[in-house]
Amino acid sequence: MQLYFIRHGQSQNNQIWSESGNRKGRSSDPGLTELGLRQAQALADFIHAAQAVKPASSFDEVNGKSVELTHLYSSLMQRAILTGNVVAEKLEMPLYGLEDAYEGGGVYLEDEESGELVGQPGKTKAELMALTERLVLPDVNPDGWWNRPFESREERVARAKRLLGLLLDRHGGTDDKIAVFSHAAFFNYFMAAAVGLEQRPALWFYLNNTGISRFDFNGEDQALIYTNRTEHLVPQYLT
């Protein structure tokens, strides 16, 4: 199994933080900015072009000149779904929702007076399905898929392991090439799960908007092939 972990395009919250350096005006589940949509389109064009490339050697294949995706997965957060949908439309593939692929902390807002991070319901099943006809949802709470308190760091470690286990159960031991549209902070917890750590790495692994990282799982042979590839983005699209 090859697993491509891909961050969503620039979200409205990303833009707020970039411009102000604080969370004021933050949404619990933001959409994409216009730039985020352009990043997603550049990503989709890049992956679509790579689908047609036949590697001349195993070296070419390892270095990512051929990407023939077989399955597309997404976090249930709007920004990931909207990014994954642009790719799904380009490749004419379904987009499968993964409840455990959300950003660290979950769906929450900060109380302006106390500073407490308060869990929010998240989008309802109907709201999720309205985002794109390509989305295939798991069994979720129809009244809001999150509906729980702010997620602790310990819970994120366990969730990353659970998500990796689910994907290995579905695709381990196969030649499947799967893409998971997810989030930058959660990437660090997923990295910990992939390399067998019991906590998030002390070193932060950065992931640009629509940055691509590839993991290979072939029985006992497991490898991180590359992380945060962004050659599909022109310089002014890098965020």
N, C-alpha and C positions, 0 to 999 in steps of 0.2 A: 504494500500500500504506500502510495505517495500522498502526503497531506500538505496542502498549501494553505497556510494560515494567512488570511488577508484582512487588513484593517479596513474599516469603512472609510468613505470619503469625508471631507471636512464637514462637521456638523455645525449647527447653529451655536451649540455650547462651545465648540472648539474656537469658533470665531469670536465669541464673547471673551473667552480667556485670552486669546491672542491680542485683542484690542485693549482690554482693560486690566488683565492680570488678576481678576477676581470672578466669583461665581454669581454676582448680582445679575438678575434677569435670566438665570439658568432655567432650562426646562428639564423636567424629569425624564422626558423621552423625545429629544430633539430630532428634527428632520435634517436634511442636507442643505447646505448653502448652494448658491449657483456654482461656486467653484467646486464644491463637493460633487455636484452632478457632473461637471466637466472632468474631474478626476476619475469618476466612475466610468465615464464613457471612454476615456483614454485607456483605462484598465481593460475594459471589455474589448476594445479594438486590438490591444496588445495580445490578450489571451486568444482571441479569435484568429489572429494571424499566426500565433504559435501552434494552433491546432493543426495547421496545414504543413508545418515543418517536419520533415523526416530526418532524424539525426544521422549524420554520416558515421558516427562512432559512439561508443558508450560515453566517451569524454564529453561529446557535444550534448548528449542526453542529460548527463549529470549536471551540466552547467546551464540547463534550463532553456535550451533553444527549441525544445519540443515540449508542449504542454497539451496533452489530450485528456481533458477532464472528463470524468465519467459521472460524477455526482457533485451537486452544489448544495451546501448547507449554509444556514444563517442563524445568528442570534435572533431572538424575538424583539430586539430593540429596533425602532424605526430606521435609524441611520444605517444599520447593517442590512436590513431587508431591502431598503431602497438601493443600496450599492449592489448587493447581490442580484437584485432584479434587473439592473442594467446589463450585467453579464449574462444572466439567464435569458433575457430577451435576445441578446446578440447570438447566443449559442443555441437558442430554441430548446431550452432544457427547463425542467421543474426546479424549484428552489425549496428545499426541505428545511423547516424550522427546527431548531435545536434549543430546547428550553435552558440547557446548562451552558450555553455559549455567550451569555450576557456579560456586560462590563462589571468589573469589581464593584461591589456595593449594592448592585441591583438598581431598581427604579426608586429614586428618592429625591427629596428636596431638602434644603437646609432651612431650618426655622430661623427667621431673620432676627428674632430677639434672643433666643437661647443658643443658637448655633448648632442645635441638635440636628442630626441627619435622620429624616423621617421617611420611612418606606411609603411608597405610593402604590395604587392598584396596578398600574401598567395598562396597556391597551386591552380592550375586550377582544374576544374572538372575532366579532363582527368587524371591529376596527382594523384588526390585523389582516383579515381577509380582503378588506377594501383597499389595502395598499397595492396589491397585485394579484392577478388571477393565477400567477405561477406558483404562489406560495402554498405548500402542503404542510399543514399544521399537525403537530403532535396533539395529544389529548391535553388541553389546557383549561384553566378556569374561565368559563365564558364571560365572567364579570370583571376580568382583569387578570392577566396571566401571572403577575408578580404577587401582589397582596400579601406582603410579609415585611418584617422589619429590615432595616439596613443590614447588609451582609458583613459579617466579621471577616478578618483576614484568614482565620483558621478555616472558616467555611469555604473560602475561595480555594484553598489548597485542596480540600476534599472534593470540591466540585470539579476542579481541573482534572483530577485523577478519574473521577466518575465519567467525565466527558470523553477522555482519552480511551477509557475502557469500553465505552459504548461504541466508539468509532472502530476500535480494534475488533470488537465482536462482530461488527457488520462487515468490515472490509479487510481485516488482518488475514494474511496468507493469500491475498489476491493481487492482481495487477491493477486494481482500481486506483484512479487518481482523483482525489477529492479536494474540493476547495471549501474552507470554512470561513465565512465572513463574520468577523468578530471585532475585538476591541484591544486597544493598546495596553492598558493596565492588565487585563486578563491574560494577555499574551505572556507576561512574565510568570504567571501562575501555571499556565499551560507548559511553558518551558520547563518549570520545575518538575511537573508531572512527567514530561517526556524524558528527562535525564535522571529521574529517580530521587529528587530532593524532597525533604519533608517540609520545606518552607520555601518561600519565594527567594530566588537568588539575591545575594547581597548586591551584585552588580545589576544595574537596571539595563534591560534590553529595549532600546528605543524602536518605535515602529511609526513611520510616517503614515499620513492618510493614504490609503490604498497600497501601502507597502506590503510586499509579499515575502513570506518565509516558507521554506520547504523542509519537511521532515520525511525521511524514508523509514518504514518499518517492514523489515523482511526477516521474520522469525527472530533469531537472536541478534541479527545484524541490524542495528538501528543507527541512524545518522541524522545530524542537522546539516543539510546540504548548503543552505545559505539563509540569510535573514535580512529583512528590510530592503529588498530590491525595489528600485523605483525608476528604472530606465524608461518606463512607459510614460513618465511625466516630464514635460518640459520644465525648465527651472522655475518659471513663474507659477507653476502649479504645485510646487513642493510646499507642503505645510505639515 
